[in-house]
Amino acid sequence: MGFGVLTSNHWAITQTLAGPHASGRWTSLQNGVGNLAGIAAPWVTGEVVKATGSFQIAFAMSAAVALVGAIIYAFVVGPIKQVHFSANRSAAAATD
């Protein structure tokens, strides 16, 4: 249920925070970090299972990561509104 609730708003939140000029960069950064997690999680799980012979610790680690993510989202993210960048920085980025 939590995954279904998150995924419907995931890209909308990114576009809202970044605004029309930076949403592509923010979206690509999120995709990159998400893909790194998709590489690291199976590797870490395999190493934990190889070392312990059980999936219990791997499942506990996954639950802990999910719980930390939920806590961060609840207490750190804050209101979802567009971030306004300075005009000088936007002009410099447009010329790149």
C-alpha positions as CSV (number, residue, x, y, z in Angstrom):
1,M,0.0,0.0,0.0
2,G,2.8,2.4,0.9
3,F,4.5,1.8,-2.4
4,G,1.3,2.6,-4.3
5,V,0.7,5.8,-2.4
6,L,4.3,7.0,-3.0
7,T,4.7,6.2,-6.6
8,S,1.6,8.1,-7.7
9,N,3.1,11.3,-6.4
10,H,6.8,10.7,-6.8
11,W,7.4,12.5,-10.1
12,A,4.8,15.2,-9.4
13,I,6.6,16.1,-6.2
14,T,9.9,16.3,-8.1
15,Q,8.5,18.5,-10.8
16,T,6.8,20.8,-8.2
17,L,10.0,21.2,-6.1
18,A,12.3,21.8,-9.1
19,G,10.0,23.9,-11.2
20,P,10.0,23.9,-15.0
21,H,13.6,24.8,-15.5
22,A,15.3,22.2,-13.3
23,S,12.9,19.2,-13.2
24,G,14.8,17.3,-15.8
25,R,18.0,17.5,-13.7
26,W,16.3,16.5,-10.5
27,T,14.4,13.6,-12.1
28,S,17.6,12.2,-13.6
29,L,19.4,12.5,-10.2
30,Q,16.5,10.6,-8.5
31,N,16.6,7.9,-11.2
32,G,20.4,7.5,-10.8
33,V,20.2,7.2,-7.0
34,G,17.3,4.8,-7.4
35,N,19.2,2.6,-9.8
36,L,22.2,2.6,-7.5
37,A,19.9,1.3,-4.7
38,G,18.7,-1.4,-7.1
39,I,22.3,-2.5,-7.6
40,A,23.4,-2.3,-3.9
41,A,20.4,-3.9,-2.2
42,P,20.7,-7.4,-3.9
43,W,24.4,-7.4,-3.4
44,V,24.2,-6.5,0.3
45,T,21.4,-9.1,0.7
46,G,23.5,-11.7,-0.9
47,E,26.5,-10.9,1.3
48,V,24.4,-11.0,4.5
49,V,22.8,-14.3,3.5
50,K,26.2,-15.8,2.6
51,A,27.6,-14.7,5.9
52,T,24.6,-15.8,8.1
53,G,22.9,-18.5,6.1
54,S,19.5,-16.8,6.8
55,F,17.4,-14.0,5.3
56,Q,16.2,-12.8,8.7
57,I,18.9,-10.1,9.1
58,A,18.5,-9.1,5.5
59,F,14.8,-8.6,6.0
60,A,15.4,-6.7,9.2
61,M,17.9,-4.4,7.4
62,S,15.3,-3.7,4.7
63,A,12.7,-2.9,7.3
64,A,15.1,-0.6,9.1
65,V,15.9,1.3,5.8
66,A,12.2,1.7,5.1
67,L,11.5,2.9,8.6
68,V,14.4,5.5,8.4
69,G,13.1,6.7,5.0
70,A,9.5,7.1,6.4
71,I,10.9,9.0,9.4
72,I,13.0,11.3,7.2
73,Y,10.0,11.9,4.9
74,A,7.7,12.7,7.8
75,F,10.1,15.1,9.7
76,V,12.6,16.4,7.1
77,V,10.9,16.9,3.8
78,G,8.5,19.6,4.8
79,P,5.9,21.3,2.6
80,I,5.9,20.5,-1.1
81,K,6.4,23.9,-2.9
82,Q,8.6,25.1,-5.7
83,V,12.1,26.0,-4.8
84,H,13.0,29.5,-6.2
85,F,16.5,29.7,-7.4
86,S,18.4,33.0,-7.7
87,A,18.3,34.8,-11.0
88,N,22.1,34.9,-11.4
89,R,22.4,31.1,-10.9
90,S,19.6,30.5,-13.3
91,A,21.2,32.7,-16.0
92,A,24.5,30.9,-15.6
93,A,22.8,27.5,-15.8
94,A,21.0,28.5,-19.0
95,T,24.3,29.4,-20.8
96,D,25.8,26.0,-20.0
